[in-house]
Each structure stands twice: as C-alpha cells, then as structure tokens.
Amino acid sequence: MIEGQDQTAPFLGNRSDTLGYRWILLICLLGATVTTLPQAFTQSYWVFTAERFAVGLFIGGILPTANALVGRLVPRAERGTVYGITAMFLGNSMGPVTGGAVAAALGLR
C-alpha cells in the first residue's frame, strides 16, 4: 500500500458527498497522474519518498470514489458483476498490458 492512502479515503468520501463523486474521481485521477510523472526524474531518496506520499494521497480516493459511483449508477442486481469487471479485469489486466506497451514503445532498459 502506498503511504497516505489510509488517511485520505475517509476525507475524500466526505468531500464526495458535498462536491459529487465525479468531481472527486476526476481530481484524484488528475492528481495521481501529475504526481506520478516527477518520480521518474528524482535523484534523491527523500524527494522520491515525498512524491510517493503525494501519489498515495490521490490514489487513496480513486477506488472508494469509483466504487461509490458505480454503486449509485448500476442497479442493485448487477452491482456484483460490474464491481468484478471494473476491479479485477480492467485494473489487473489492462494496467500491466498498458505499462508493457509504453515500456516497449519508449525502449526502457
């Protein structure tokens, strides 16, 4: 688990009730994207640790917010199927495939 996730999930859950689930999900996705990129260029262990913490703050809100949004949009009888597809299939299969394609395209060592 990335540092910071345990602290942000409850906070962002409360914010989702006031701002809306879609806004919080968008903010968390954009924040995780923006804070992940600098990690590739870090020369210091302590800066890298701080960057990982920042990523964890945003990642801590992605899964709970996405699950809450799915729970609101999908009929009760279909929730189990949709949760299984979104969490297991998309995240665990498409993530490594996409990462491998990016690494192959950029010629990473």
Secondary structure, DSSP 8 states (H G I E B T S, - for coil): --TTHHHHHHHHHHHHHHH-HHHHHHHHHHHHHHHHGGGGG---HHHHHHHHHHHHHHHHHHHHHHHHHHHHHS-GGGHHHHHHIIIIIIIIIIHHHHHHHHHHHHT--
